[in-house]
């Protein structure tokens, strides 16, 4: 399934961002997807139950219009996601960045976990066995984007683009059953 987001210029007062028909114009969604796919490392921002932010580097991958990663079920980011599913994930490149706002969901289906692990092993040239992704130990996380930002260093004011997706339903609230932590 491939989501086709709506592209527009982001509102960035004071940065001299040009109208969408000036400069190099709006970037194509494929430009952002390519950068999401080739990024070796990402930064993942979650929110603690008390509202404090938490940011950590992660390995991840872009597949089927979503960003995927895994983390220990007792890690701070997993506990934050169980509490509040809205996250921000960025690529490692600060000069041609991609910033993904979305909803993180723990995946429990064995076939989904196996597919993720196969893609992860291929991307990072690892040899993790399926036991590594045991959902009682490591959470497999899918982030469905709601809003994505990207720009090109070569033409920041004329390339800055945001893509908006149809909003997914809100994740379960703080007291909801979000995974093995409940």
OpenMM code with the backbone's topology and positions (N, CA, C; nanometers):
from openmm import Vec3, app, unit

residues = "UNK UNK UNK UNK UNK UNK UNK UNK UNK UNK UNK UNK UNK UNK UNK UNK UNK UNK UNK UNK UNK UNK UNK UNK UNK UNK UNK UNK UNK UNK UNK UNK UNK UNK UNK UNK UNK UNK UNK UNK UNK UNK UNK UNK UNK UNK UNK UNK UNK UNK UNK UNK UNK UNK UNK UNK UNK UNK UNK UNK UNK UNK UNK UNK UNK UNK UNK UNK UNK UNK UNK UNK UNK UNK UNK UNK UNK UNK UNK UNK UNK UNK UNK UNK UNK UNK UNK UNK UNK UNK UNK UNK UNK UNK UNK UNK UNK UNK UNK UNK UNK UNK UNK UNK UNK UNK UNK UNK UNK UNK UNK UNK UNK UNK UNK UNK UNK UNK UNK UNK UNK UNK UNK UNK UNK UNK UNK UNK UNK UNK UNK UNK UNK UNK UNK UNK UNK UNK UNK UNK UNK UNK UNK UNK UNK UNK UNK UNK UNK UNK UNK UNK UNK UNK UNK UNK UNK UNK UNK UNK UNK UNK UNK UNK UNK UNK UNK UNK UNK UNK UNK UNK UNK UNK UNK UNK UNK UNK UNK UNK UNK UNK".split()
positions = [
    Vec3(0.0857, -0.1171, 0.0000),
    Vec3(0.0000, 0.0000, 0.0000),
    Vec3(0.0901, 0.1232, 0.0000),
    Vec3(0.0598, 0.2164, -0.0871),
    Vec3(0.1403, 0.3377, -0.0936),
    Vec3(0.0506, 0.4589, -0.0691),
    Vec3(0.0810, 0.5298, 0.0366),
    Vec3(0.0056, 0.6501, 0.0676),
    Vec3(0.0537, 0.7639, -0.0196),
    Vec3(-0.0366, 0.8437, -0.0722),
    Vec3(-0.0009, 0.9620, -0.1510),
    Vec3(-0.0381, 1.0842, -0.0694),
    Vec3(0.0580, 1.1432, -0.0047),
    Vec3(0.0295, 1.2613, 0.0768),
    Vec3(0.0096, 1.3854, -0.0085),
    Vec3(-0.0462, 1.4870, 0.0523),
    Vec3(-0.0654, 1.6170, -0.0120),
    Vec3(0.0544, 1.7044, 0.0250),
    Vec3(0.1217, 1.7584, -0.0764),
    Vec3(0.2408, 1.8413, -0.0538),
    Vec3(0.2035, 1.9892, -0.0504),
    Vec3(0.2751, 2.0646, 0.0342),
    Vec3(0.2577, 2.2097, 0.0412),
    Vec3(0.3833, 2.2696, 0.1035),
    Vec3(0.3892, 2.4015, 0.1046),
    Vec3(0.4987, 2.4696, 0.1736),
    Vec3(0.4662, 2.4748, 0.3219),
    Vec3(0.5654, 2.4524, 0.4061),
    Vec3(0.5428, 2.4680, 0.5497),
    Vec3(0.5384, 2.6158, 0.5860),
    Vec3(0.4724, 2.6473, 0.6949),
    Vec3(0.4673, 2.7844, 0.7459),
    Vec3(0.5910, 2.8049, 0.8322),
    Vec3(0.6867, 2.8817, 0.7820),
    Vec3(0.8128, 2.9061, 0.8522),
    Vec3(0.8407, 3.0559, 0.8524),
    Vec3(0.7679, 3.1332, 0.9325),
    Vec3(0.7873, 3.2786, 0.9317),
    Vec3(0.9303, 3.3157, 0.9703),
    Vec3(0.9847, 3.4128, 0.8974),
    Vec3(1.1190, 3.4609, 0.9252),
    Vec3(1.2298, 3.3866, 0.8527),
    Vec3(1.1984, 3.2815, 0.7801),
    Vec3(1.3011, 3.2041, 0.7107),
    Vec3(1.3097, 3.2361, 0.5611),
    Vec3(1.2234, 3.3227, 0.5112),
    Vec3(1.2274, 3.3586, 0.3702),
    Vec3(1.1816, 3.2498, 0.2759),
    Vec3(1.0997, 3.1579, 0.3251),
    Vec3(1.0518, 3.0485, 0.2412),
    Vec3(0.9633, 3.1053, 0.1298),
    Vec3(0.9926, 3.0629, 0.0082),
    Vec3(0.9227, 3.1115, -0.1108),
    Vec3(0.7885, 3.0407, -0.1293),
    Vec3(0.6977, 3.1020, -0.2061),
    Vec3(0.5737, 3.0324, -0.2417),
    Vec3(0.6056, 2.9010, -0.3143),
    Vec3(0.5123, 2.8087, -0.3135),
    Vec3(0.5375, 2.6746, -0.3677),
    Vec3(0.5686, 2.6723, -0.5168),
    Vec3(0.5331, 2.7771, -0.5890),
    Vec3(0.5633, 2.7796, -0.7327),
    Vec3(0.6924, 2.8553, -0.7634),
    Vec3(0.7700, 2.8880, -0.6613),
    Vec3(0.8980, 2.9554, -0.6807),
    Vec3(1.0114, 2.8677, -0.6292),
    Vec3(1.1350, 2.9078, -0.6608),
    Vec3(1.2503, 2.8264, -0.6236),
    Vec3(1.2466, 2.6961, -0.7000),
    Vec3(1.2938, 2.5905, -0.6392),
    Vec3(1.2903, 2.4609, -0.7068),
    Vec3(1.1534, 2.3946, -0.6950),
    Vec3(1.0614, 2.4579, -0.6253),
    Vec3(0.9255, 2.4055, -0.6139),
    Vec3(0.9137, 2.3002, -0.5049),
    Vec3(0.7949, 2.2461, -0.4943),
    Vec3(0.7707, 2.1414, -0.3943),
    Vec3(0.8488, 2.0159, -0.4313),
    Vec3(0.9073, 1.9548, -0.3331),
    Vec3(0.9815, 1.8315, -0.3563),
    Vec3(0.8831, 1.7165, -0.3782),
    Vec3(0.9182, 1.6211, -0.4634),
    Vec3(0.8301, 1.5054, -0.4820),
    Vec3(0.8364, 1.4116, -0.3617),
    Vec3(0.7281, 1.3441, -0.3333),
    Vec3(0.7215, 1.2505, -0.2220),
    Vec3(0.8287, 1.1418, -0.2359),
    Vec3(0.8588, 1.1028, -0.3586),
    Vec3(0.9602, 1.0000, -0.3817),
    Vec3(1.0975, 1.0445, -0.3291),
    Vec3(1.1265, 1.1748, -0.3337),
    Vec3(1.2517, 1.2300, -0.2814),
    Vec3(1.2607, 1.1997, -0.1307),
    Vec3(1.1521, 1.2239, -0.0597),
    Vec3(1.1499, 1.1982, 0.0849),
    Vec3(1.1592, 1.0483, 0.1138),
    Vec3(1.0847, 0.9684, 0.0410),
    Vec3(1.0871, 0.8235, 0.0636),
    Vec3(1.2262, 0.7650, 0.0416),
    Vec3(1.2950, 0.8152, -0.0595),
    Vec3(1.4305, 0.7650, -0.0873),
    Vec3(1.5220, 0.7957, 0.0297),
    Vec3(1.5132, 0.9146, 0.0862),
    Vec3(1.5968, 0.9515, 0.1999),
    Vec3(1.5592, 0.8724, 0.3258),
    Vec3(1.4312, 0.8465, 0.3423),
    Vec3(1.3889, 0.7631, 0.4549),
    Vec3(1.4429, 0.6207, 0.4404),
    Vec3(1.4471, 0.5710, 0.3178),
    Vec3(1.4924, 0.4343, 0.2937),
    Vec3(1.6432, 0.4179, 0.3131),
    Vec3(1.7224, 0.5169, 0.2742),
    Vec3(1.8682, 0.5003, 0.2787),
    Vec3(1.9313, 0.5475, 0.4089),
    Vec3(1.8588, 0.6171, 0.4925),
    Vec3(1.9156, 0.6617, 0.6193),
    Vec3(1.9597, 0.5391, 0.6998),
    Vec3(2.0820, 0.5426, 0.7495),
    Vec3(2.1326, 0.4322, 0.8313),
    Vec3(2.0852, 0.4433, 0.9749),
    Vec3(2.0726, 0.5660, 1.0218),
    Vec3(2.0335, 0.5906, 1.1606),
    Vec3(1.9235, 0.6958, 1.1623),
    Vec3(1.8438, 0.6906, 1.2658),
    Vec3(1.7321, 0.7832, 1.2823),
    Vec3(1.7340, 0.8319, 1.4265),
    Vec3(1.6652, 0.9408, 1.4509),
    Vec3(1.6413, 0.9893, 1.5870),
    Vec3(1.4927, 0.9746, 1.6134),
    Vec3(1.4583, 0.9168, 1.7264),
    Vec3(1.3183, 0.8940, 1.7628),
    Vec3(1.2864, 0.9730, 1.8894),
    Vec3(1.1859, 1.0590, 1.8813),
    Vec3(1.1412, 1.1386, 1.9957),
    Vec3(1.0056, 1.0875, 2.0417),
    Vec3(0.9983, 1.0581, 2.1719),
    Vec3(0.8743, 1.0148, 2.2347),
    Vec3(0.8473, 1.1074, 2.3523),
    Vec3(0.7331, 1.0872, 2.4156),
    Vec3(0.6951, 1.1715, 2.5291),
    Vec3(0.6667, 1.0823, 2.6491),
    Vec3(0.7279, 1.1175, 2.7618),
    Vec3(0.7047, 1.0445, 2.8866),
    Vec3(0.5656, 1.0762, 2.9417),
    Vec3(0.5185, 0.9957, 3.0309),
    Vec3(0.3863, 1.0152, 3.0918),
    Vec3(0.3746, 1.1516, 3.1597),
    Vec3(0.4868, 1.2054, 3.2109),
    Vec3(0.4821, 1.3366, 3.2764),
    Vec3(0.5030, 1.4522, 3.1780),
    Vec3(0.5094, 1.4219, 3.0478),
    Vec3(0.5214, 1.5253, 2.9447),
    Vec3(0.6626, 1.5583, 2.9013),
    Vec3(0.7642, 1.5052, 2.9701),
    Vec3(0.9020, 1.5331, 2.9309),
    Vec3(0.9362, 1.4589, 2.8028),
    Vec3(1.0124, 1.5240, 2.7126),
    Vec3(1.0519, 1.4561, 2.5887),
    Vec3(1.1652, 1.3569, 2.6131),
    Vec3(1.1757, 1.2616, 2.5241),
    Vec3(1.2819, 1.1612, 2.5283),
    Vec3(1.3247, 1.1370, 2.3837),
    Vec3(1.4534, 1.1498, 2.3549),
    Vec3(1.5052, 1.1302, 2.2194),
    Vec3(1.6187, 1.0293, 2.2241),
    Vec3(1.6152, 0.9329, 2.1312),
    Vec3(1.7199, 0.8310, 2.1234),
    Vec3(1.7476, 0.7962, 1.9776),
    Vec3(1.8740, 0.7598, 1.9473),
    Vec3(1.9051, 0.7106, 1.8129),
    Vec3(1.8528, 0.5677, 1.7974),
    Vec3(1.8122, 0.5347, 1.6756),
    Vec3(1.7614, 0.3997, 1.6474),
    Vec3(1.8066, 0.3549, 1.5092),
    Vec3(1.8068, 0.2245, 1.4893),
    Vec3(1.8104, 0.1672, 1.3560),
    Vec3(1.6655, 0.1584, 1.3115),
    Vec3(1.6424, 0.1713, 1.1824),
    Vec3(1.5067, 0.1608, 1.1334),
    Vec3(1.5050, 0.1368, 0.9845),
    Vec3(1.3854, 0.1300, 0.9313),
    Vec3(1.3706, 0.1128, 0.7869),
    Vec3(1.2366, 0.1693, 0.7421),
    Vec3(1.2320, 0.2067, 0.6160),
    Vec3(1.1106, 0.2579, 0.5539),
    Vec3(1.0550, 0.1482, 0.4664),
    Vec3(0.9306, 0.1092, 0.4895),
    Vec3(0.8668, 0.0041, 0.4113),
    Vec3(0.7164, 0.0206, 0.4192),
    Vec3(0.6517, 0.0037, 0.3052),
    Vec3(0.5057, 0.0092, 0.2976),
    Vec3(0.4491, 0.1364, 0.3599),
    Vec3(0.5073, 0.2500, 0.3225),
    Vec3(0.4593, 0.3812, 0.3668),
    Vec3(0.4628, 0.4000, 0.5181),
    Vec3(0.5557, 0.3336, 0.5835),
    Vec3(0.5712, 0.3475, 0.7280),
    Vec3(0.7183, 0.3335, 0.7643),
    Vec3(0.7539, 0.3913, 0.8778),
    Vec3(0.8874, 0.3752, 0.9321),
    Vec3(0.8800, 0.2694, 1.0413),
    Vec3(0.9721, 0.1753, 1.0393),
    Vec3(0.9720, 0.0622, 1.1306),
    Vec3(1.0999, 0.0610, 1.2142),
    Vec3(1.0890, 0.0208, 1.3398),
    Vec3(1.2051, -0.0014, 1.4243),
    Vec3(1.1664, -0.0961, 1.5363),
    Vec3(1.2666, -0.1397, 1.6118),
    Vec3(1.2358, -0.2236, 1.7274),
    Vec3(1.3096, -0.1690, 1.8484),
    Vec3(1.2597, -0.2070, 1.9628),
    Vec3(1.3192, -0.1646, 2.0892),
    Vec3(1.2746, -0.2616, 2.1976),
    Vec3(1.3518, -0.2727, 2.3018),
    Vec3(1.3133, -0.3589, 2.4128),
    Vec3(1.1810, -0.3133, 2.4728),
    Vec3(1.0962, -0.4064, 2.5104),
    Vec3(0.9640, -0.3694, 2.5627),
    Vec3(0.9719, -0.2892, 2.6917),
    Vec3(1.0832, -0.2995, 2.7633),
    Vec3(1.0973, -0.2236, 2.8874),
    Vec3(1.1820, -0.0983, 2.8683),
    Vec3(1.2219, -0.0684, 2.7437),
    Vec3(1.3001, 0.0531, 2.7199),
    Vec3(1.2131, 0.1767, 2.7442),
    Vec3(1.2771, 0.2887, 2.7695),
    Vec3(1.2040, 0.4142, 2.7921),
    Vec3(1.1165, 0.4466, 2.6713),
    Vec3(1.1689, 0.4343, 2.5483),
    Vec3(1.0874, 0.4715, 2.4324),
    Vec3(0.9674, 0.3788, 2.4160),
    Vec3(0.9846, 0.2496, 2.4449),
    Vec3(0.8701, 0.1583, 2.4367),
    Vec3(0.7657, 0.1951, 2.5413),
    Vec3(0.8100, 0.2193, 2.6640),
    Vec3(0.7141, 0.2562, 2.7683),
    Vec3(0.6423, 0.3859, 2.7324),
    Vec3(0.7153, 0.4804, 2.6724),
    Vec3(0.6516, 0.6050, 2.6285),
    Vec3(0.5488, 0.5782, 2.5195),
    Vec3(0.5821, 0.4931, 2.4238),
    Vec3(0.4904, 0.4614, 2.3138),
    Vec3(0.3673, 0.3883, 2.3663),
    Vec3(0.3846, 0.2995, 2.4630),
    Vec3(0.2679, 0.2317, 2.5213),
    Vec3(0.1737, 0.3331, 2.5844),
    Vec3(0.2316, 0.4390, 2.6406),
    Vec3(0.1520, 0.5434, 2.7041),
    Vec3(0.0938, 0.6409, 2.6025),
    Vec3(0.1750, 0.6872, 2.5092),
    Vec3(0.1358, 0.7884, 2.4096),
    Vec3(0.2011, 0.7527, 2.2774),
    Vec3(0.1193, 0.7173, 2.1798),
    Vec3(0.1705, 0.6676, 2.0528),
    Vec3(0.2224, 0.7710, 1.9545),
    Vec3(0.1996, 0.8987, 1.9807),
    Vec3(0.2483, 0.9999, 1.8856),
    Vec3(0.3989, 1.0192, 1.9045),
    Vec3(0.4728, 1.0120, 1.7917),
    Vec3(0.6184, 1.0223, 1.7942),
    Vec3(0.6667, 1.1121, 1.6805),
    Vec3(0.7946, 1.1486, 1.6884),
    Vec3(0.8650, 1.2147, 1.5786),
    Vec3(0.9912, 1.1337, 1.5534),
    Vec3(1.0168, 1.1024, 1.4261),
    Vec3(1.1379, 1.0312, 1.3864),
    Vec3(1.2027, 1.1107, 1.2745),
    Vec3(1.3346, 1.1315, 1.2848),
    Vec3(1.4065, 1.2053, 1.1814),
    Vec3(1.5180, 1.1189, 1.1236),
    Vec3(1.5570, 1.1527, 1.0016),
    Vec3(1.6744, 1.0894, 0.9429),
    Vec3(1.7990, 1.1485, 1.0062),
    Vec3(1.9116, 1.0885, 0.9774),
    Vec3(2.0386, 1.1325, 1.0361),
    Vec3(2.0982, 1.2536, 0.9658),
    Vec3(2.0469, 1.2920, 0.8510),
    Vec3(2.1054, 1.3986, 0.7692),
    Vec3(2.0447, 1.5340, 0.8055),
    Vec3(2.1211, 1.6225, 0.8721),
    Vec3(2.0649, 1.7516, 0.9115),
    Vec3(2.0604, 1.8552, 0.8000),
    Vec3(2.1274, 1.8304, 0.6862),
    Vec3(2.1254, 1.9297, 0.5787),
    Vec3(2.0231, 1.8982, 0.4701),
    Vec3(1.9810, 1.7747, 0.4589),
    Vec3(1.8708, 1.7336, 0.3716),
    Vec3(1.7762, 1.6480, 0.4563),
    Vec3(1.7173, 1.7094, 0.5592),
    Vec3(1.6455, 1.6309, 0.6605),
    Vec3(1.5080, 1.5841, 0.6139),
    Vec3(1.4676, 1.4762, 0.6758),
    Vec3(1.3290, 1.4307, 0.6683),
    Vec3(1.2836, 1.4149, 0.8133),
    Vec3(1.1719, 1.4782, 0.8465),
    Vec3(1.1143, 1.4721, 0.9800),
    Vec3(0.9755, 1.4106, 0.9666),
    Vec3(0.9528, 1.3018, 1.0364),
    Vec3(0.8255, 1.2296, 1.0299),
    Vec3(0.7528, 1.2445, 1.1625),
    Vec3(0.6340, 1.3025, 1.1597),
    Vec3(0.5442, 1.2976, 1.2749),
    Vec3(0.4447, 1.1871, 1.2455),
    Vec3(0.4173, 1.1039, 1.3442),
    Vec3(0.3244, 0.9956, 1.3183),
    Vec3(0.2777, 0.9258, 1.4429),
    Vec3(0.2092, 0.8150, 1.4208),
    Vec3(0.1542, 0.7339, 1.5284),
    Vec3(0.2275, 0.6002, 1.5288),
    Vec3(0.2891, 0.5695, 1.6421),
    Vec3(0.3626, 0.4443, 1.6594),
    Vec3(0.2696, 0.3374, 1.7146),
    Vec3(0.2783, 0.2208, 1.6544),
    Vec3(0.1944, 0.1085, 1.6967),
    Vec3(0.2816, -0.0158, 1.7116),
    Vec3(0.2658, -0.0851, 1.8217),
    Vec3(0.3372, -0.2102, 1.8440),
    Vec3(0.2711, -0.3179, 1.7587),
    Vec3(0.3517, -0.3904, 1.6848),
    Vec3(0.3031, -0.4972, 1.5973),
    Vec3(0.3252, -0.6325, 1.6647),
    Vec3(0.2231, -0.7150, 1.6658),
    Vec3(0.2316, -0.8438, 1.7357),
    Vec3(0.2182, -0.9645, 1.6426),
    Vec3(0.1731, -0.9450, 1.5197),
    Vec3(0.1506, -1.0575, 1.4288),
    Vec3(0.2837, -1.1217, 1.3895),
    Vec3(0.2983, -1.2511, 1.4064),
    Vec3(0.4253, -1.3174, 1.3746),
    Vec3(0.4726, -1.2926, 1.2308),
    Vec3(0.3828, -1.2936, 1.1337),
    Vec3(0.4241, -1.2714, 0.9947),
    Vec3(0.4773, -1.1295, 0.9735),
    Vec3(0.4171, -1.0327, 1.0397),
    Vec3(0.4622, -0.8937, 1.0297),
    Vec3(0.5997, -0.8789, 1.0937),
    Vec3(0.6187, -0.9399, 1.2094),
    Vec3(0.7465, -0.9344, 1.2791),
    Vec3(0.8551, -1.0022, 1.1956),
    Vec3(0.8242, -1.1177, 1.1362),
    Vec3(0.9214, -1.1896, 1.0538),
    Vec3(0.9608, -1.1068, 0.9315),
    Vec3(0.8639, -1.0425, 0.8693),
    Vec3(0.8945, -0.9565, 0.7530),
    Vec3(0.9862, -0.8421, 0.7953),
    Vec3(0.9528, -0.7754, 0.9052),
    Vec3(1.0367, -0.6663, 0.9550),
    Vec3(1.1796, -0.7159, 0.9799),
    Vec3(1.1929, -0.8291, 1.0472),
    Vec3(1.3250, -0.8809, 1.0797),
    Vec3(1.4046, -0.9135, 0.9531),
    Vec3(1.3393, -0.9692, 0.8525),
    Vec3(1.4076, -0.9977, 0.7257),
    Vec3(1.4585, -0.8704, 0.6597),
    Vec3(1.3759, -0.7659, 0.6586),
    Vec3(1.4171, -0.6382, 0.6008),
    Vec3(1.5286, -0.5730, 0.6819),
    Vec3(1.5191, -0.5827, 0.8140),
    Vec3(1.6227, -0.5265, 0.9019),
    Vec3(1.7563, -0.5975, 0.8802),
    Vec3(1.7533, -0.7310, 0.8763),
    Vec3(1.8753, -0.8077, 0.8522),
    Vec3(1.9364, -0.7724, 0.7172),
    Vec3(1.8548, -0.7550, 0.6147),
    Vec3(1.9068, -0.7201, 0.4824),
    Vec3(1.9686, -0.5804, 0.4827),
    Vec3(1.9024, -0.4844, 0.5439),
    Vec3(1.9520, -0.3474, 0.5435),
    Vec3(2.0821, -0.3330, 0.6209),
    Vec3(2.0894, -0.3905, 0.7386),
    Vec3(2.2050, -0.3713, 0.8264),
    Vec3(2.3056, -0.4861, 0.8206),
    Vec3(2.2810, -0.5807, 0.7299),
    Vec3(2.3705, -0.6952, 0.7124),
    Vec3(2.3940, -0.7670, 0.8451),
    Vec3(2.2840, -0.7886, 0.9156),
    Vec3(2.2872, -0.8609, 1.0418),
    Vec3(2.2277, -0.9994, 1.0209),
    Vec3(2.2280, -1.0793, 1.1225),
    Vec3(2.1771, -1.2158, 1.1134),
    Vec3(2.0941, -1.2491, 1.2370),
    Vec3(2.0066, -1.1545, 1.2763),
    Vec3(1.9227, -1.1792, 1.3932),
    Vec3(1.8229, -1.2903, 1.3629),
    Vec3(1.8069, -1.3792, 1.4589),
    Vec3(1.7085, -1.4867, 1.4478),
    Vec3(1.5731, -1.4327, 1.4927),
    Vec3(1.4671, -1.5019, 1.4571),
    Vec3(1.3316, -1.4566, 1.4907),
    Vec3(1.3130, -1.4442, 1.6415),
    Vec3(1.3840, -1.5234, 1.7202),
    Vec3(1.3730, -1.5133, 1.8663),
    Vec3(1.4122, -1.3748, 1.9175),
    Vec3(1.4985, -1.3057, 1.8431),
    Vec3(1.5407, -1.1713, 1.8820),
    Vec3(1.4202, -1.0773, 1.8901),
    Vec3(1.3214, -1.0998, 1.8051),
    Vec3(1.2026, -1.0136, 1.8009),
    Vec3(1.0852, -1.0716, 1.8793),
    Vec3(1.1128, -1.1612, 1.9725),
    Vec3(1.0068, -1.2134, 2.0587),
    Vec3(0.9325, -1.0937, 2.1181),
    Vec3(0.8021, -1.0798, 2.0929),
    Vec3(0.7288, -0.9614, 2.1390),
    Vec3(0.7213, -0.9466, 2.2913),
    Vec3(0.7630, -1.0481, 2.3648),
    Vec3(0.7716, -1.0338, 2.5112),
    Vec3(0.9013, -0.9656, 2.5521),
    Vec3(0.9975, -0.9579, 2.4563),
    Vec3(1.1296, -0.9014, 2.4844),
    Vec3(1.1541, -0.7733, 2.4044),
    Vec3(1.1274, -0.7788, 2.2742),
    Vec3(1.1500, -0.6647, 2.1852),
    Vec3(1.0227, -0.6298, 2.1101),
    Vec3(0.9871, -0.5035, 2.1156),
    Vec3(0.8678, -0.4546, 2.0459),
    Vec3(0.9035, -0.4174, 1.9028),
    Vec3(0.8241, -0.4623, 1.8087),
    Vec3(0.8349, -0.4205, 1.6694),
    Vec3(0.7375, -0.3047, 1.6515),
    Vec3(0.7900, -0.1896, 1.6107),
    Vec3(0.7111, -0.0662, 1.6053),
    Vec3(0.6937, -0.0202, 1.4619),
    Vec3(0.5701, 0.0096, 1.4237),
    Vec3(0.5410, 0.0724, 1.2946),
    Vec3(0.4939, 0.2143, 1.3227),
    Vec3(0.5563, 0.3116, 1.2548),
    Vec3(0.5159, 0.4518, 1.2665),
    Vec3(0.4461, 0.4910, 1.1365),
    Vec3(0.3163, 0.5153, 1.1479),
    Vec3(0.2393, 0.5632, 1.0321),
    Vec3(0.2473, 0.7154, 1.0296),
    Vec3(0.3010, 0.7728, 0.9215),
    Vec3(0.3170, 0.9184, 0.9182),
    Vec3(0.1838, 0.9917, 0.9081),
    Vec3(0.1777, 1.1064, 0.9745),
    Vec3(0.0654, 1.1980, 0.9587),
    Vec3(0.1118, 1.3267, 0.8916),
    Vec3(0.2397, 1.3619, 0.9156),
    Vec3(0.2978, 1.4844, 0.8599),
    Vec3(0.4469, 1.4602, 0.8426),
    Vec3(0.5019, 1.5013, 0.7281),
    Vec3(0.6447, 1.4840, 0.7007),
    Vec3(0.6981, 1.6153, 0.6469),
    Vec3(0.8189, 1.6530, 0.6894),
    Vec3(0.8868, 1.7737, 0.6424),
    Vec3(1.0187, 1.7332, 0.5788),
    Vec3(1.0546, 1.8014, 0.4709),
    Vec3(1.1848, 1.7808, 0.4096),
    Vec3(1.2283, 1.9063, 0.3375),
    Vec3(1.3589, 1.9217, 0.3213),
    Vec3(1.4126, 2.0328, 0.2435),
    Vec3(1.5497, 1.9947, 0.1917),
    Vec3(1.5897, 2.0653, 0.0867),
    Vec3(1.7196, 2.0431, 0.0253),
    Vec3(1.8127, 2.1569, 0.0634),
    Vec3(1.9319, 2.1244, 0.1066),
    Vec3(2.0298, 2.2257, 0.1436),
    Vec3(2.0584, 2.3204, 0.0268),
    Vec3(2.0543, 2.2687, -0.0940),
    Vec3(2.0859, 2.3493, -0.2122),
    Vec3(1.9872, 2.4633, -0.2335),
    Vec3(1.8635, 2.4487, -0.1857),
    Vec3(1.7614, 2.5514, -0.2071),
    Vec3(1.6596, 2.5464, -0.0929),
    Vec3(1.7056, 2.5745, 0.0288),
    Vec3(1.6165, 2.5656, 0.1444),
    Vec3(1.4900, 2.6479, 0.1246),
    Vec3(1.5038, 2.7759, 0.0891),
    Vec3(1.3862, 2.8631, 0.0808),
    Vec3(1.2938, 2.8258, -0.0340),
    Vec3(1.3469, 2.7558, -0.1353),
    Vec3(1.2646, 2.7185, -0.2494),
    Vec3(1.2299, 2.5718, -0.2575),
    Vec3(1.2712, 2.4936, -0.1577),
    Vec3(1.2419, 2.3500, -0.1620),
    Vec3(1.1658, 2.2986, -0.0402),
    Vec3(1.1625, 2.3759, 0.0665),
    Vec3(1.0980, 2.3274, 0.1894),
    Vec3(0.9566, 2.2780, 0.1581),
    Vec3(0.9315, 2.1538, 0.1950),
    Vec3(0.8043, 2.0893, 0.1613),
    Vec3(0.7533, 2.0131, 0.2827),
    Vec3(0.6230, 2.0204, 0.3038),
    Vec3(0.5614, 1.9305, 0.4007),
    Vec3(0.4560, 1.8483, 0.3285),
    Vec3(0.4421, 1.7274, 0.3734),
    Vec3(0.3452, 1.6343, 0.3177),
    Vec3(0.2491, 1.5965, 0.4290),
    Vec3(0.1211, 1.6051, 0.4006),
    Vec3(0.0187, 1.5685, 0.4993),
    Vec3(-0.0536, 1.4419, 0.4520),
    Vec3(-0.0755, 1.3535, 0.5477),
    Vec3(-0.1426, 1.2265, 0.5214),
    Vec3(-0.2789, 1.2281, 0.5862),
    Vec3(-0.3673, 1.1440, 0.5365),
    Vec3(-0.4949, 1.1254, 0.6047),
    Vec3(-0.4629, 1.0795, 0.7457),
    Vec3(-0.5241, 1.1398, 0.8442),
    Vec3(-0.4920, 1.1094, 0.9835),
    Vec3(-0.5381, 0.9700, 1.0221),
    Vec3(-0.4468, 0.8914, 1.0823),
    Vec3(-0.4899, 0.7623, 1.1357),
    Vec3(-0.5704, 0.7857, 1.2629),
    Vec3(-0.6438, 0.6863, 1.3072),
    Vec3(-0.7181, 0.7032, 1.4325),
    Vec3(-0.6222, 0.7264, 1.5481),
    Vec3(-0.6711, 0.7947, 1.6511),
    Vec3(-0.5893, 0.8186, 1.7694),
    Vec3(-0.5529, 0.6858, 1.8346),
    Vec3(-0.4303, 0.6766, 1.8873),
    Vec3(-0.3928, 0.5538, 1.9574),
    Vec3(-0.4679, 0.5438, 2.0890),
    Vec3(-0.4720, 0.4239, 2.1462),
    Vec3(-0.5359, 0.4102, 2.2763),
    Vec3(-0.4708, 0.5036, 2.3772),
    Vec3(-0.5459, 0.5490, 2.4734),
    Vec3(-0.4975, 0.6435, 2.5736),
    Vec3(-0.4063, 0.5793, 2.6762),
    Vec3(-0.3666, 0.6570, 2.7736),
    Vec3(-0.2703, 0.6105, 2.8732),
    Vec3(-0.3093, 0.4825, 2.9454),
    Vec3(-0.4366, 0.4620, 2.9680),
    Vec3(-0.4770, 0.3424, 3.0430),
    Vec3(-0.5090, 0.2252, 2.9505),
    Vec3(-0.4992, 0.2456, 2.8180),
    Vec3(-0.5356, 0.1406, 2.7223),
    Vec3(-0.4335, 0.0284, 2.7175),
    Vec3(-0.4770, -0.0873, 2.6704),
    Vec3(-0.3873, -0.2008, 2.6547),
    Vec3(-0.3099, -0.1809, 2.5242),
    Vec3(-0.1833, -0.1444, 2.5337),
    Vec3(-0.1034, -0.1123, 2.4164),
    Vec3(-0.0003, -0.2189, 2.3858),
    Vec3(0.0089, -0.3213, 2.4622),
    Vec3(0.1098, -0.4216, 2.4350),
    Vec3(0.1427, -0.5015, 2.5588),
    Vec3(0.2594, -0.5665, 2.5572),
    Vec3(0.2946, -0.6594, 2.6635),
    Vec3(0.3198, -0.5937, 2.7985),
    Vec3(0.3194, -0.4608, 2.8058),
    Vec3(0.3460, -0.3935, 2.9320),
    Vec3(0.2236, -0.3904, 3.0237),
    Vec3(0.1071, -0.4177, 2.9713),
    Vec3(-0.0148, -0.4050, 3.0505),
    Vec3(-0.0404, -0.5253, 3.1365),
] * unit.nanometer
topology = app.Topology()
chain = topology.addChain("A")
for resn in residues:
    res = topology.addResidue(resn, chain)
    for name in ("N", "CA", "C"):
        topology.addAtom(name, app.Element.getBySymbol(name[0]), res)
